[in-house]
Amino acid sequence: MKDKKVRKYKVIGIMSGTSLDGVDFAYSKFILKKKHWQFSIQTSQTFSYPKEWRSKLSSAHLLSGEDLLVLNSQYGKFLGQQCNQFIKQKKIKKIDLIASHGHTIFHQPRKKFTFQLGDGNAMHAAIGLPIAFDFRSLDVALGGEGAPLVPIGDKHLFSDFDICLNLGGIANLSMEVNGKRKAFDICFCNMILNYLSAKAGKDFDKNGMLASKGSINQKLLNSLEKIYHSNGKKKPSLGREGFEKEFQSLFDNKSIPLNDRLRTACESIASEIASSIPTSNKKMKLLTTGGGALNSFLIELIGSKLPAKTKVIIPSKTIINFKEALVFAFLGVLRLQGENNVLKSVTGASYNSCSGVLIG
């Protein structure tokens, strides 16, 4: 007899990270069977940003209100066009939903707002399929940080791992603590490394080669540590504004050789991550994803600072590169079901919420 409780969804998740590497598309299949979720990424692709869009997105926060609204519509149309291209190239037939994160331009939860560029209405007009977008705003309105959102996916899709670490533009982690999912941003990661790599004419520091040739600048390292721990143990969510205000000038210091700045940044990232992971005498599996998982020097540095029983696990490149797009597809599925997809235990909001605007 067929299990009536089995539910299946095929969803495209779209993710644009703070590091401006490009737009990630993941077409994924989700199956809910006996209250347990299974998933598979059917196909995926990253569309690198044209120079014009990299420039527009990196300077969007400087626009007037009117020009930002224009760009919001244009970017929504752009995402829709890229999605159509993805569907055509991959010959995708059945799609229940498109779930888009958008591109974060402003993130200031203390002022009660966050803004991810990419109008869902413009996307829907370009694609003609149901769209879910704006997954962060409700949580911020409820007093939460609006971030991180990926932990709901860690909880349901990656429960085999004790800790899930994401090394994106910003490093964050999630884990179960006394039966509740806890998660927080740790430090700036690829946002710093890519910013410094650009000074050497590179999009990123492949395998950490530049950093590995440098030396630690103790004064810079102390300055970074002081900023990160100015709030004591409280870990706020991080955004571009904080990087520009507190960190950028430190890394613009030309009196420190570029390789040394990169090496010191890697040391800072590894140290902040190691200090954020609880000490334990039992074996722990640490799933590591995001672009930074491909930086072998950084991974080796992180591993050297962790307890011997903590095993750093690097999954397939598909999971490394597309886990966030996968999880936003999953957030869209939960939104379709009317289930909570943002956890107060993670964000600090007044209650769990079913977030995301649905169109179509």
Backbone torsions as a table, in degrees:
resi	resn	phi	psi	omega
1	MET	NA	134.4	-176.7
2	LYS	-70.4	134.7	179.4
3	ASP	-73.8	112.1	-177.5
4	LYS	-71.0	-13.6	-178.5
5	LYS	-86.4	-3.7	178.1
6	VAL	-75.2	126.5	177.4
7	ARG	-124.8	140.0	-178.6
8	LYS	-127.3	138.7	178.7
9	TYR	-137.0	143.5	172.5
10	LYS	-122.5	115.7	-169.2
11	VAL	-134.2	142.6	172.2
12	ILE	-99.1	122.0	175.2
13	GLY	-100.5	137.7	-178.5
14	ILE	-123.5	129.0	-177.3
15	MET	-135.3	129.7	171.4
16	SER	-121.1	116.7	-175.9
17	GLY	-89.4	169.6	-177.2
18	THR	-66.7	-19.0	-177.7
19	SER	-81.3	-5.4	176.3
20	LEU	60.8	30.6	177.3
21	ASP	-66.8	-36.5	-176.9
22	GLY	157.4	-172.2	179.8
23	VAL	-105.4	125.5	179.9
24	ASP	-95.7	132.8	175.4
25	PHE	-119.8	128.8	177.5
26	ALA	-131.9	116.3	176.1
27	TYR	-92.9	112.5	-170.7
28	SER	-126.2	151.4	176.7
29	LYS	-109.9	131.1	179.4
30	PHE	-121.2	135.8	178.0
31	ILE	-127.6	125.6	174.7
32	LEU	-103.1	114.3	-177.9
33	LYS	-135.4	120.5	-178.9
34	LYS	52.4	46.0	175.5
35	LYS	67.9	13.2	177.8
36	HIS	-119.2	136.5	-178.8
37	TRP	-94.1	137.8	171.3
38	GLN	-121.5	151.6	179.6
39	PHE	-144.2	159.5	169.9
40	SER	-151.6	134.8	174.3
41	ILE	-84.3	110.9	-176.0
42	GLN	-73.0	-43.2	176.8
43	THR	-161.5	157.1	-175.2
44	SER	-153.7	162.0	179.9
45	GLN	-165.9	146.0	172.7
46	THR	-111.2	128.4	174.8
47	PHE	-100.9	113.0	178.8
48	SER	-66.3	144.7	178.9
49	TYR	-72.2	133.3	169.7
50	PRO	-62.7	156.2	-177.7
51	LYS	-53.7	-37.7	-179.0
52	GLU	-61.7	-43.5	-178.5
53	TRP	-75.2	-33.1	174.8
54	ARG	-59.9	-41.6	179.7
55	SER	-66.6	-44.4	-179.4
56	LYS	-62.3	-44.6	-176.9
57	LEU	-71.3	-36.5	-178.0
58	SER	-71.9	-19.5	-178.9
59	SER	-114.9	7.8	-175.3
60	ALA	-59.9	-32.8	-177.5
61	HIS	-69.2	-9.6	-179.6
62	LEU	-95.1	-4.7	-174.8
63	LEU	-75.3	158.9	171.3
64	SER	-70.8	165.3	179.8
65	GLY	-57.4	-44.2	-178.5
66	GLU	-63.8	-46.0	-178.5
67	ASP	-67.5	-32.0	177.8
68	LEU	-67.5	-38.5	177.2
69	LEU	-64.5	-39.4	176.7
70	VAL	-61.5	-46.1	-179.3
71	LEU	-65.6	-35.6	179.1
72	ASN	-59.6	-43.8	178.0
73	SER	-68.6	-43.3	-179.9
74	GLN	-62.6	-41.7	-178.4
75	TYR	-69.8	-36.7	175.3
76	GLY	-60.4	-43.0	177.5
77	LYS	-64.7	-41.3	178.9
78	PHE	-60.3	-45.8	178.3
79	LEU	-61.7	-40.7	178.2
80	GLY	-62.4	-41.7	179.1
81	GLN	-66.4	-41.3	177.9
82	GLN	-65.1	-37.6	179.1
83	CYS	-65.8	-42.3	176.7
84	ASN	-59.4	-40.2	179.0
85	GLN	-64.6	-42.6	178.4
86	PHE	-60.6	-46.8	-179.6
87	ILE	-61.2	-42.6	-178.7
88	LYS	-68.4	-46.6	-178.1
89	GLN	-64.1	-38.4	-177.2
90	LYS	-90.9	-1.4	178.0
91	LYS	54.8	47.6	-178.8
92	ILE	-81.5	132.6	-175.6
93	LYS	-103.7	-56.8	-173.9
94	LYS	-100.4	125.4	179.9
95	ILE	-137.9	120.5	178.5
96	ASP	-85.9	-28.4	-173.9
97	LEU	-166.1	149.9	167.6
98	ILE	-109.4	123.8	179.4
99	ALA	-115.7	115.5	-174.2
100	SER	-115.7	129.6	175.7
101	HIS	-76.0	-34.1	-173.0
102	GLY	82.3	-173.0	179.1
103	HIS	-119.5	120.7	-176.0
104	THR	-67.5	123.4	176.6
105	ILE	-106.5	-44.8	177.5
106	PHE	-128.3	138.7	174.4
107	HIS	-145.4	95.4	-178.2
108	GLN	-134.0	73.3	-176.4
109	PRO	-59.6	-27.2	178.3
110	ARG	-67.0	-24.7	175.5
111	LYS	-97.2	9.5	175.4
112	LYS	68.0	33.4	173.0
113	PHE	-149.3	152.9	172.8
114	THR	-147.4	148.4	-177.1
115	PHE	-142.3	118.3	176.3
116	GLN	-107.6	115.7	-178.5
117	LEU	-64.4	144.5	177.1
118	GLY	124.7	82.1	-175.8
119	ASP	-63.3	122.4	-179.9
120	GLY	-65.1	-29.1	177.5
121	ASN	-65.3	-42.2	178.1
122	ALA	-66.7	-36.6	177.1
123	MET	-63.6	-47.3	-179.2
124	HIS	-60.8	-39.9	178.9
125	ALA	-63.3	-33.7	-178.1
126	ALA	-81.7	-29.9	-174.0
127	ILE	-104.1	-38.9	-178.1
128	GLY	78.9	19.7	179.5
129	LEU	-122.8	161.1	177.8
130	PRO	-59.3	138.5	-177.3
131	ILE	-125.1	138.1	169.1
132	ALA	-120.4	130.8	-178.8
133	PHE	-151.8	179.0	-179.7
134	ASP	55.8	65.6	-176.7
135	PHE	-86.1	-9.0	-172.6
136	ARG	-103.0	-28.9	-168.5
137	SER	-61.2	-40.8	-178.2
138	LEU	-61.7	-43.9	-179.5
139	ASP	-61.9	-40.4	178.0
140	VAL	-63.8	-41.0	177.8
141	ALA	-62.9	-26.8	179.4
142	LEU	-89.1	11.4	176.8
143	GLY	90.3	6.8	-179.9
144	GLY	-90.9	174.2	178.3
145	GLU	-79.5	-14.7	-176.8
146	GLY	70.7	11.0	-177.0
147	ALA	-165.7	155.9	-12.6
148	PRO	-78.3	155.7	-179.5
149	LEU	-102.0	-18.9	-176.8
150	VAL	-62.7	-27.5	-177.0
151	PRO	-54.3	-26.9	177.1
152	ILE	-64.6	-33.4	175.6
153	GLY	-72.7	-39.2	176.2
154	ASP	-58.7	-41.3	-177.0
155	LYS	-64.9	-43.0	-173.2
156	HIS	-97.0	-27.9	-173.7
157	LEU	-107.0	-23.4	-175.6
158	PHE	-128.4	40.0	-176.1
159	SER	-70.6	-9.1	178.2
160	ASP	-72.1	-13.6	-176.7
161	PHE	-105.5	143.4	-179.6
162	ASP	-71.9	-38.4	-178.3
163	ILE	-138.2	138.8	174.5
164	CYS	-113.8	118.7	-178.9
165	LEU	-110.9	128.9	176.7
166	ASN	-112.2	123.4	178.4
167	LEU	-107.4	75.4	177.9
168	GLY	-101.4	-150.1	175.2
169	GLY	-56.4	-35.7	175.0
170	ILE	-122.6	136.1	177.6
171	ALA	-86.4	132.6	175.1
172	ASN	-145.5	163.5	179.7
173	LEU	-140.7	162.8	174.3
174	SER	-143.9	152.7	-178.4
175	MET	-164.4	163.0	176.4
176	GLU	-88.4	128.6	176.9
177	VAL	-128.5	112.5	-179.1
178	ASN	52.8	43.2	175.9
179	GLY	81.9	2.3	178.7
180	LYS	-121.8	141.7	177.8
181	ARG	-77.2	124.6	176.4
182	LYS	-115.8	143.6	179.8
183	ALA	-158.6	154.0	178.1
184	PHE	-165.3	156.9	171.6
185	ASP	-72.5	142.8	-178.3
186	ILE	-104.1	-54.1	-175.2
187	CYS	-166.3	167.8	172.4
188	PHE	-72.7	139.8	-176.5
189	CYS	-124.7	-95.7	-178.4
190	ASN	-64.7	-22.3	177.2
191	MET	-60.3	-40.0	177.3
192	ILE	-75.8	-49.2	-175.0
193	LEU	-62.6	-40.4	179.0
194	ASN	-72.4	-34.2	177.0
195	TYR	-61.3	-44.0	179.3
196	LEU	-72.2	-38.1	179.5
197	SER	-61.7	-34.6	179.5
198	ALA	-61.4	-28.8	178.7
199	LYS	-69.7	-18.2	176.6
200	ALA	-100.8	10.0	178.7
201	GLY	77.1	21.2	-178.6
202	LYS	-120.7	149.0	176.9
203	ASP	-70.4	-33.9	179.0
204	PHE	-158.8	165.0	-179.2
205	ASP	-92.0	92.9	-174.8
206	LYS	-59.7	123.8	-179.4
207	ASN	57.8	14.5	179.7
208	GLY	69.0	26.6	-175.8
209	MET	-61.2	-43.6	179.8
210	LEU	-65.7	-44.8	-179.5
211	ALA	-61.9	-39.0	-176.6
212	SER	-65.3	-20.2	-179.8
213	LYS	-90.4	-4.7	-177.8
214	GLY	-98.1	177.6	178.3
215	SER	-122.3	155.8	179.3
216	ILE	-73.3	129.4	172.5
217	ASN	-97.1	107.5	-171.3
218	GLN	-63.7	-36.1	-179.6
219	LYS	-64.6	-44.4	177.7
220	LEU	-64.6	-42.1	179.7
221	LEU	-61.0	-42.2	178.8
222	ASN	-64.1	-38.8	179.8
223	SER	-64.2	-41.3	179.3
224	LEU	-64.9	-44.3	179.9
225	GLU	-62.1	-39.0	-179.2
226	LYS	-63.1	-41.4	180.0
227	ILE	-66.4	-47.6	-177.8
228	TYR	-61.5	-32.1	-174.7
229	HIS	-105.9	17.7	179.3
230	SER	-68.0	-23.0	178.9
231	ASN	-97.5	15.7	-178.2
232	GLY	70.2	-132.6	-177.3
233	LYS	-87.6	-10.2	-178.6
234	LYS	-71.4	129.9	-178.8
235	LYS	-108.7	101.1	177.6
236	PRO	-77.3	160.8	173.8
237	SER	-73.1	147.3	-174.4
238	LEU	-106.0	151.6	179.4
239	GLY	-149.0	173.5	-178.6
240	ARG	-53.8	-39.5	-177.1
241	GLU	-57.3	-43.3	-179.5
242	GLY	-65.9	-38.0	178.5
243	PHE	-63.1	-47.6	-177.7
244	GLU	-66.9	-38.3	-175.5
245	LYS	-75.1	-41.4	-170.0
246	GLU	-110.4	-23.9	-171.3
247	PHE	-111.8	-35.2	-170.4
248	GLN	-57.1	-45.2	-178.2
249	SER	-62.6	-33.1	178.6
250	LEU	-64.8	-39.2	-178.2
251	PHE	-85.6	-5.9	174.6
252	ASP	-88.1	-1.6	-176.3
253	ASN	-68.6	101.1	-175.5
254	LYS	-73.6	-11.8	177.7
255	SER	-71.5	-16.4	175.1
256	ILE	-99.8	123.7	179.1
257	PRO	-53.3	143.8	-175.9
258	LEU	-56.4	-43.3	179.0
259	ASN	-61.0	-34.9	178.8
260	ASP	-70.0	-36.5	177.7
261	ARG	-64.9	-41.2	178.2
262	LEU	-66.2	-42.3	179.9
263	ARG	-63.8	-41.4	180.0
264	THR	-67.5	-37.9	177.4
265	ALA	-62.0	-43.3	178.6
266	CYS	-63.6	-40.6	178.4
267	GLU	-62.2	-42.9	179.4
268	SER	-63.6	-46.3	-179.9
269	ILE	-59.8	-49.2	-178.5
270	ALA	-62.3	-40.7	-179.0
271	SER	-67.4	-43.2	179.9
272	GLU	-64.2	-39.8	179.0
273	ILE	-66.1	-47.4	-178.9
274	ALA	-60.0	-39.8	-178.3
275	SER	-74.5	-15.6	-179.0
276	SER	-89.9	-13.7	-178.4
277	ILE	-93.2	124.7	-176.8
278	PRO	-62.5	141.2	177.2
279	THR	-74.0	141.9	-178.1
280	SER	-152.7	146.0	177.5
281	ASN	-87.6	-9.3	-179.9
282	LYS	-94.8	162.1	178.6
283	LYS	-68.1	135.8	-179.7
284	MET	-131.2	139.2	178.4
285	LYS	-104.0	121.5	-177.5
286	LEU	-109.0	104.9	177.7
287	LEU	-79.0	125.3	-176.8
288	THR	-119.0	122.1	-178.7
289	THR	-132.9	-175.4	-176.5
290	GLY	88.8	164.3	-176.9
291	GLY	-54.7	-32.8	-179.3
292	GLY	-65.4	-19.6	178.5
293	ALA	-68.1	-16.7	178.3
294	LEU	-91.0	-4.2	178.5
295	ASN	-89.1	94.2	-172.8
296	SER	-61.2	-33.7	179.1
297	PHE	-66.6	-44.2	179.5
298	LEU	-64.8	-42.3	179.8
299	ILE	-62.8	-42.5	178.8
300	GLU	-63.1	-39.0	-179.8
301	LEU	-66.9	-43.6	177.8
302	ILE	-61.6	-47.0	-179.3
303	GLY	-59.1	-35.3	-177.9
304	SER	-69.7	-17.8	-177.0
305	LYS	-101.4	-3.3	-178.3
306	LEU	-95.4	157.9	175.6
307	PRO	-58.1	150.4	-176.1
308	ALA	-58.8	-30.5	-177.5
309	LYS	-84.6	-1.8	176.8
310	THR	-92.9	115.8	-176.5
311	LYS	-99.0	121.5	177.0
312	VAL	-81.9	119.0	-178.3
313	ILE	-109.9	122.7	177.3
314	ILE	-103.2	114.5	-176.8
315	PRO	-80.2	-166.5	178.1
316	SER	-64.0	157.7	179.4
317	LYS	-61.1	-30.8	178.8
318	THR	-62.4	-45.4	178.2
319	ILE	-68.8	-41.7	178.8
320	ILE	-55.3	-50.0	-171.8
321	ASN	-83.5	-25.2	-170.7
322	PHE	-123.5	13.7	-179.2
323	LYS	-61.4	-41.6	-178.7
324	GLU	-67.3	-41.8	176.7
325	ALA	-62.6	-39.8	176.1
326	LEU	-58.7	-47.4	-175.7
327	VAL	-69.5	-34.3	176.9
328	PHE	-69.5	-30.2	171.2
329	ALA	-62.4	-40.6	179.7
330	PHE	-66.9	-39.7	175.5
331	LEU	-58.8	-37.8	177.3
332	GLY	-64.6	-39.3	177.7
333	VAL	-62.0	-46.8	179.1
334	LEU	-63.0	-36.0	177.1
335	ARG	-64.1	-41.4	177.4
336	LEU	-60.5	-37.0	-178.1
337	GLN	-81.2	-8.8	-177.5
338	GLY	73.1	26.4	-179.8
339	GLU	-103.2	155.2	178.2
340	ASN	-59.9	132.7	177.5
341	ASN	-126.7	1.2	174.4
342	VAL	-128.8	128.9	-171.5
343	LEU	-102.7	127.5	179.2
344	LYS	-64.9	-28.7	179.8
345	SER	-66.2	-19.4	179.4
346	VAL	-94.5	-47.4	-171.2
347	THR	-94.5	-20.5	-177.6
348	GLY	86.9	12.5	178.9
349	ALA	-70.7	168.6	-177.5
350	SER	-71.8	-25.0	173.8
351	TYR	-159.5	162.8	175.1
352	ASN	-62.0	151.7	-178.7
353	SER	-141.3	156.3	172.2
354	CYS	-101.1	99.1	-168.7
355	SER	-106.0	159.1	179.2
356	GLY	115.8	137.6	177.5
357	VAL	-91.8	128.1	-180.0
358	LEU	-102.8	133.7	176.7
359	ILE	-132.0	135.2	175.1
360	GLY	91.8	NA	NA
